Amino acid sequence: MKFKKSIISAVAFATLAVSAGASASAQEYEVEKGDTLWGISQEFGTTVDELKTWNNLSSHLIYPDQELTVSSKEFYTVKKGDTLWEVSSRYGITIDSLKAWNALDTDIIQPGQELIINLDEKTKQTETAEVTKSKVEPKSEPVQTKAAPVQAEEKITSEEKTVKDTEQQEEVEKELTVEATAYTASCEGCSGVTATGINLKDNPDKKVISVDPNVIPLGSKVHVEGYGYATAADTGGAIKGNKIDVFIPSKEQANDWGRRSVNVKVLH
């Protein structure tokens, strides 16, 4: 099994441009031919539902060379101006939890410092908060004395719940279907710098897509089906209309992405 500790992003043939920033990474596994989510969960002592949650998967389908997060811990690198409050708010956790996970006895953090984010504990905190809220909120409908028949419903996975919660917080500005290809910063003659100034050679963990600004404004936060959350930070001569390029640091993996139709949600 191939085991890595860097988050793969995706993308191939566009002019790039640079800016340093915070980054997050997690323990990752590169999918091999014949792998299944169940087999990977057994190998790393986790569950299929946790793998789907950590990787924003809506189904059990995985592909060779796909990078999967296989640990409940994510590592966030502090950037200039960060505070514990901002980091905890970004991840939806408490400051006390963040300090406990990192054995901090002060609220002071420094640029370049690596912080542990315990994804399992984050999920538990979210679920506890929702349960508490449901107990406090008054019921607006009268209590039924006769039980209503149970209707069949699709089981909502924790991954779908996480995406839904994020979209509710940030609001989906628009949703569209696009043709997605991939590009890399390692092509001959490529500067590695996106149109908005992100240096992808220095920041290979960045999740960036190239867009037509008339369709998806530059700087927008988006969710791309099969790719995850990313920033619309680049443009390309061939990217016109409902087309995007997703950045992938490896040329081989960018080629494997191919050309596919995906759903894109532009978040407010």
C-alpha positions, 0 to 999 in steps of 0.5 A, spaced: 500 500 500 502 506 498 502 511 504 503 519 504 502 525 509 500 530 504 493 532 501 493 532 493 489 537 489 488 537 482 490 540 475 494 541 468 495 546 462 494 553 464 498 559 466 499 559 474 500 565 479 503 566 488 501 567 495 503 564 501 498 562 506 496 557 511 496 549 509 493 543 512 495 536 511 493 529 513 495 522 513 493 519 506 493 513 502 493 512 495 488 508 492 490 502 488 487 497 483 482 493 486 482 497 493 475 498 496 473 502 502 472 496 506 479 494 505 482 500 506 478 501 513 480 495 515 488 496 514 488 503 517 483 501 523 477 505 522 470 505 519 467 506 512 463 511 514 469 515 517 473 514 511 467 517 507 466 523 512 474 525 512 474 525 504 467 528 502 465 521 499 457 521 497 458 513 495 463 507 496 466 508 489 473 510 489 479 510 483 486 508 482 491 513 484 485 517 488 488 520 495 484 518 501 485 521 508 485 515 513 487 518 519 482 522 524 487 528 525 489 533 520 495 538 521 494 546 520 500 550 519 499 557 522 500 563 518 501 570 520 495 573 523 492 567 525 489 566 532 486 560 536 479 563 535 480 564 528 483 557 527 477 554 532 472 558 528 474 555 521 474 548 523 468 549 528 471 547 534 472 550 541 479 553 543 479 549 549 479 543 545 484 546 540 489 547 546 488 540 549 490 537 543 496 541 542 498 541 549 498 549 549 498 553 556 497 559 552 493 562 547 499 565 543 501 561 536 506 563 531 507 563 524 509 556 521 507 552 528 503 546 526 496 544 530 493 538 530 485 538 528 482 532 531 476 530 526 473 525 530 472 530 536 470 535 531 464 531 529 462 529 536 462 536 538 458 538 532 453 532 534 453 534 541 451 542 539 445 539 535 442 535 540 443 540 545 439 545 540 434 540 539 432 540 546 432 547 547 428 549 541 420 549 543 416 545 539 412 549 534 407 543 532 402 539 537 404 532 540 401 527 536 397 522 540 397 517 534 404 514 531 404 516 524 407 511 519 414 511 518 416 513 511 422 510 507 427 515 507 434 515 504 440 514 510 443 521 510 451 519 511 455 523 515 459 526 509 452 529 506 451 532 513 457 535 513 457 538 506 449 540 508 452 544 514 457 547 511 453 550 505 447 552 510 453 556 514 456 559 507 450 559 503 450 556 496 450 562 491 449 558 485 450 550 482 452 548 475 454 542 471 461 543 468 466 539 464 472 538 468 479 537 466 486 537 470 492 541 470 499 541 474 504 546 475 510 542 473 509 542 466 515 545 461 514 553 461 509 553 467 511 559 472 507 555 477 503 562 479 496 562 479 492 568 476 491 571 483 498 570 486 498 563 489 505 559 487 502 552 486 509 549 486 511 552 493 504 550 495 502 543 492 497 542 497 492 548 495 486 546 492 485 550 486 481 551 480 481 555 474 475 558 471 472 563 466 471 569 471 464 570 467 461 564 470 465 563 477 468 569 480 475 569 481 476 568 489 470 564 490 470 558 494 467 552 491 465 545 492 467 540 486 464 533 486 469 528 486 475 534 488 472 537 494 472 544 497 477 549 493 478 556 491 477 559 484 484 562 483 486 561 476 484 562 469 486 559 462 485 560 455 481 554 454 477 555 460 471 558 457 463 558 459 462 552 463 469 549 464 474 548 469 481 545 470 482 542 477 489 543 480 493 536 481 500 537 483 502 530 480 502 530 472 500 523 472 494 524 477 492 530 473 492 525 466 488 520 470 483 525 472 481 526 464 475 529 462 469 529 466 462 532 468 461 534 475 457 538 479 460 545 482 457 549 488 459 556 488 459 558 496 457 565 498 
